[in-house]
C-alpha cells in the first residue's frame, strides 16, 4: 500500500471503522462473548483488537501478526496499552505457524488474511490445532467481483480496477477467496461450515469511512510498477472527483463471514439473529 507502515495503519483503521459493527453483530449471534478465549490471527495494528476488547470486556485475547512494526503500533493504542500482558497478548507469528498451544483457544478470528495466503487450507489447518474440540473459526474476507456497488459509476474503469485486484494473484494471493471460504474450511477438516454476508452503505455511515479505501492514490504502487498507466490513473482520479461531487453519490461495501467448528463437542450454534 501507499505510505508504507503509516499508510497501512491508516487503511486498517478505516477498514475496521467501516465494517466492524456489522461483523460484531454476527460474532455475537454466533455465541462469542467475554468468556471466550479468542485468537485474532493477522491482528495488524490492533484496530480490531481494540474493538474486540471493548465489545467483550474481560475477554482473554491473543493477537497474532507477523509484522513487528504493526504489533508495536498496537501496543500504543489507548484501548490496549493498559490490558497488554493481562487480558491481551501480542504475539509475533503467521497464520501457518501460530505460537500458541494445542487446543488452547475457543475462537479464532481471521480477518482479510486468507486472500493473502498461498494455501489457505494450510492456514486453516494450523488454526484448527490451537482450537479446542468444538472451537470456532471465523474467517472474514472479500470477493473482488462482489465487493459492493457505487453510484454514479463509470463501467469503463472496471477493467482498470480488476487489473489491480488480479495483481494480487501474481503474488500468491486470491482476491476472490470469499467464494471459496466454506470449501477451504471443509477441506481443512472443520464441520458445519456456513457463509454469511454483511453490508454497509455510505447512507448509513457517510462517505468519510470509505475514503481511505476508495482513494485513487491506492493505485499509485500499480502505476509505479507499470501495471496501470499514468493516463489510466488520471481517468480514475477524475472519476473519483466526479463521484464525490455528485450530491446523489452512494457506495456500498459487501463482506463475507465464514464460520465452522473443529470436530468434537459441544455442538455448534448457527447464526439465528436477524438484522433489524
C-alpha positions as CSV (number, residue, x, y, z in Angstrom):
1,X,0.0,0.0,0.0
2,X,1.0,3.6,-0.4
3,X,2.7,5.3,2.5
4,X,4.5,2.3,4.0
5,X,3.6,1.3,7.6
6,X,1.8,4.6,8.4
7,X,-0.3,4.2,5.3
8,X,-1.1,0.6,6.2
9,X,-2.2,1.6,9.7
10,X,-4.5,4.3,8.3
11,X,-6.0,1.7,5.9
12,X,-6.6,-0.8,8.7
13,X,-8.2,1.8,10.9
14,X,-10.5,2.8,8.1
15,X,-11.4,-0.8,7.3
16,X,-12.2,-1.6,11.0
17,X,-14.3,1.6,11.4
18,X,-16.3,0.8,8.3
19,X,-17.4,-2.8,8.9
20,X,-16.7,-3.9,12.5
21,X,-20.1,-3.2,13.9
22,X,-21.7,-5.4,11.3
23,X,-19.1,-8.1,11.9
24,X,-19.7,-7.8,15.7
25,X,-23.4,-8.4,15.2
26,X,-22.6,-11.8,13.6
27,X,-19.9,-12.6,16.2
28,X,-22.5,-12.2,19.0
29,X,-25.1,-14.1,17.0
30,X,-22.6,-17.0,16.9
31,X,-22.4,-17.0,20.7
32,X,-19.0,-15.4,21.0
33,X,-18.8,-13.5,24.3
34,X,-16.5,-12.3,27.1
35,X,-16.0,-15.8,28.4
36,X,-14.3,-16.9,25.1
37,X,-10.6,-17.3,24.7
38,X,-10.0,-15.6,21.4
39,X,-7.1,-15.7,19.0
40,X,-7.1,-12.9,16.4
41,X,-4.9,-14.1,13.6
42,X,-3.5,-11.3,11.4
43,X,-4.2,-8.6,14.0
44,X,-2.1,-6.0,12.3
45,X,-2.0,-2.6,14.1
46,X,-4.7,-3.6,16.6
47,X,-7.6,-1.7,15.0
48,X,-9.9,-4.6,15.5
49,X,-8.2,-5.9,18.6
50,X,-9.0,-2.7,20.4
51,X,-12.6,-3.0,19.3
52,X,-12.9,-6.6,20.4
53,X,-11.6,-5.8,23.8
54,X,-14.2,-3.0,24.1
55,X,-17.0,-5.2,22.8
56,X,-16.1,-8.2,25.1
57,X,-15.0,-6.8,28.5
58,X,-12.9,-9.3,30.4
59,X,-12.1,-11.4,27.3
60,X,-8.7,-13.2,27.0
61,X,-7.4,-12.2,23.6
62,X,-4.2,-13.3,21.8
63,X,-3.4,-11.1,18.8
64,X,-1.0,-12.7,16.3
65,X,0.7,-10.9,13.4
66,X,4.0,-11.4,11.5
67,X,4.8,-7.6,11.3
68,X,6.7,-6.3,14.3
69,X,6.1,-2.7,13.3
70,X,2.3,-3.2,13.3
71,X,2.5,-5.0,16.6
72,X,4.5,-2.1,18.0
73,X,1.7,0.3,16.8
74,X,-0.9,-1.9,18.5
75,X,1.0,-1.6,21.9
76,X,0.5,2.2,21.7
77,X,-3.3,2.1,21.3
78,X,-5.0,3.6,24.3
79,X,-7.6,0.9,24.4
80,X,-4.9,-1.8,24.6
81,X,-2.0,-0.4,26.4
82,X,-3.4,-1.0,29.9
83,X,-4.5,-4.5,29.1
84,X,-1.4,-5.9,27.4
85,X,0.1,-8.9,29.1
86,X,-3.0,-9.3,31.3
87,X,-6.2,-9.6,29.2
88,X,-4.4,-9.1,25.8
89,X,-1.2,-10.7,24.5
90,X,0.5,-9.5,21.3
91,X,2.4,-12.3,19.7
92,X,4.6,-12.4,16.6
93,X,3.6,-15.3,14.3
94,X,2.0,-16.2,11.0
95,X,-1.3,-18.0,10.1
96,X,0.8,-21.0,9.1
97,X,2.8,-21.0,12.3
98,X,0.9,-19.8,15.4
99,X,2.9,-19.7,18.6
100,X,0.0,-20.9,20.8
101,X,-0.6,-24.3,22.4
102,X,-2.7,-27.0,21.0
103,X,-6.4,-26.9,22.0
104,X,-5.9,-23.6,23.9
105,X,-8.4,-21.3,22.2
106,X,-12.2,-21.2,22.0
107,X,-12.4,-18.9,19.0
108,X,-10.1,-17.8,16.2
109,X,-11.0,-14.7,14.2
110,X,-9.2,-14.3,10.9
111,X,-10.0,-11.0,9.1
112,X,-8.8,-10.4,5.5
113,X,-5.9,-12.8,5.8
114,X,-6.9,-15.8,3.7
115,X,-6.8,-13.6,0.5
116,X,-3.1,-13.2,1.0
117,X,-2.2,-16.8,1.6
118,X,-0.6,-19.1,-1.0
119,X,-2.5,-22.0,0.5
120,X,-5.4,-21.0,2.9
121,X,-6.1,-24.7,3.8
122,X,-2.7,-24.8,5.4
123,X,-3.5,-21.8,7.5
124,X,-7.0,-23.2,8.4
125,X,-5.4,-26.5,9.5
126,X,-2.9,-24.7,11.7
127,X,-5.7,-22.7,13.3
128,X,-7.6,-25.9,14.0
129,X,-4.5,-27.1,16.0
130,X,-4.9,-24.2,18.5
131,X,-8.7,-24.6,18.8
132,X,-10.3,-26.8,21.4
133,X,-12.7,-29.6,20.3
134,X,-15.9,-27.8,19.2
135,X,-13.9,-24.5,19.0
136,X,-15.0,-22.0,16.3
137,X,-13.1,-20.4,13.4
138,X,-14.4,-17.2,12.0
139,X,-13.0,-16.1,8.6
140,X,-13.9,-12.6,7.3
141,X,-12.9,-11.8,3.8
142,X,-13.9,-10.2,0.5
143,X,-14.5,-11.1,-3.2
144,X,-13.3,-8.6,-5.8
145,X,-16.2,-9.4,-8.1
146,X,-18.7,-8.9,-5.2
147,X,-17.0,-6.0,-3.4
148,X,-20.2,-3.9,-3.4
149,X,-21.5,-1.1,-5.6
150,X,-21.4,2.7,-6.1
151,X,-23.3,5.2,-7.9
152,X,-22.6,7.1,-10.1
153,X,-20.1,4.6,-11.6
154,X,-18.2,4.5,-14.8
155,X,-18.1,1.0,-16.2
156,X,-15.2,1.8,-18.4
157,X,-13.0,1.9,-15.3
158,X,-14.0,-1.7,-14.3
159,X,-11.1,-3.3,-16.2
160,X,-8.5,-1.0,-14.5
161,X,-9.7,-1.9,-11.0
162,X,-9.9,-5.6,-12.0
163,X,-6.3,-5.5,-13.2
164,X,-5.2,-4.0,-9.9
165,X,-7.1,-6.7,-8.0
166,X,-5.8,-9.5,-10.1
167,X,-2.2,-8.4,-9.5
168,X,-2.6,-9.9,-6.0
169,X,-2.9,-13.3,-7.6
170,X,0.6,-13.0,-9.2
171,X,1.9,-12.6,-5.6
172,X,0.3,-15.8,-4.5
173,X,-3.0,-14.3,-3.1
174,X,-6.6,-14.6,-4.1
175,X,-8.9,-11.5,-4.2
176,X,-11.8,-13.8,-4.9
177,X,-11.3,-16.0,-1.9
178,X,-14.7,-15.3,-0.2
179,X,-16.5,-17.7,-2.6
180,X,-14.2,-20.5,-1.6
181,X,-14.2,-20.0,2.2
182,X,-16.6,-22.8,3.1
183,X,-14.8,-25.2,0.8
184,X,-11.4,-24.2,2.4
185,X,-12.8,-24.9,5.9
186,X,-14.3,-28.2,4.9
187,X,-11.1,-29.3,3.2
188,X,-9.2,-28.5,6.4
189,X,-11.5,-30.8,8.4
190,X,-13.9,-28.4,10.0
191,X,-17.6,-29.2,10.4
192,X,-20.8,-27.2,10.0
193,X,-19.2,-24.6,7.6
194,X,-21.6,-21.8,6.7
195,X,-21.3,-18.5,4.9
196,X,-22.9,-15.1,5.9
197,X,-22.7,-11.7,4.3
198,X,-22.8,-8.2,5.7
199,X,-23.0,-4.8,4.0
200,X,-22.5,-1.2,5.0
201,X,-23.6,1.9,3.0
202,X,-22.5,5.5,2.9
203,X,-26.1,6.4,3.5
204,X,-25.6,4.7,6.9
205,X,-22.2,6.0,7.9
206,X,-21.3,8.8,5.5
207,X,-18.6,8.8,2.8
208,X,-15.7,9.5,5.1
209,X,-15.2,5.9,6.4
210,X,-15.0,4.8,2.7
211,X,-12.4,7.5,1.8
212,X,-9.2,5.6,2.6
213,X,-10.5,2.5,0.7
214,X,-11.7,4.4,-2.4
215,X,-8.8,6.8,-2.6
216,X,-7.3,6.7,-6.1
217,X,-3.8,7.1,-4.5
218,X,-4.1,3.4,-3.5
219,X,-3.4,2.7,-7.2
220,X,-0.1,4.6,-7.3
221,X,2.0,1.5,-6.5
222,X,0.5,-0.1,-9.6
223,X,1.4,3.0,-11.6
224,X,5.0,2.7,-10.4
225,X,5.1,-1.0,-11.3
226,X,3.7,-0.3,-14.8
227,X,0.5,-2.3,-14.3
228,X,-1.5,0.9,-14.7
229,X,-0.6,3.8,-17.0
230,X,-0.5,7.4,-15.8
231,X,-3.3,8.2,-18.2
232,X,-5.4,5.4,-16.7
233,X,-4.7,6.7,-13.2
234,X,-5.8,10.2,-14.3
235,X,-9.1,8.7,-15.5
236,X,-9.7,7.0,-12.2
237,X,-8.8,10.2,-10.3
238,X,-11.2,12.3,-12.4
239,X,-14.0,9.8,-12.0
240,X,-13.5,9.7,-8.2
241,X,-13.6,13.5,-8.0
242,X,-16.8,13.4,-10.1
243,X,-18.3,10.8,-7.7
244,X,-17.5,12.8,-4.6
245,X,-19.0,16.0,-6.1
246,X,-22.3,14.3,-7.1
247,X,-24.9,15.0,-4.4
248,X,-26.6,11.7,-5.1
249,X,-23.5,9.6,-4.6
250,X,-23.7,6.4,-2.7
251,X,-21.3,3.5,-2.1
252,X,-22.0,0.1,-0.5
253,X,-19.3,-2.4,0.7
254,X,-20.1,-6.1,0.9
255,X,-18.1,-8.5,3.1
256,X,-18.4,-12.2,3.9
257,X,-18.0,-14.2,7.1
258,X,-17.5,-17.9,7.0
259,X,-17.6,-20.0,10.2
260,X,-17.2,-23.6,11.2
261,X,-16.1,-25.6,14.2
262,X,-13.5,-28.2,14.9
263,X,-14.8,-31.8,15.3
264,X,-16.0,-32.7,18.8
265,X,-18.4,-31.4,21.4
266,X,-20.0,-29.0,22.2
267,X,-22.4,-28.8,19.2
268,X,-22.0,-25.5,17.3
269,X,-24.7,-22.9,17.2
270,X,-25.7,-21.2,14.0
271,X,-26.5,-17.6,13.3
272,X,-30.1,-17.1,14.3
273,X,-30.4,-13.4,14.9
274,X,-31.6,-11.1,12.1
275,X,-30.6,-7.7,11.1
276,X,-33.1,-5.1,12.1
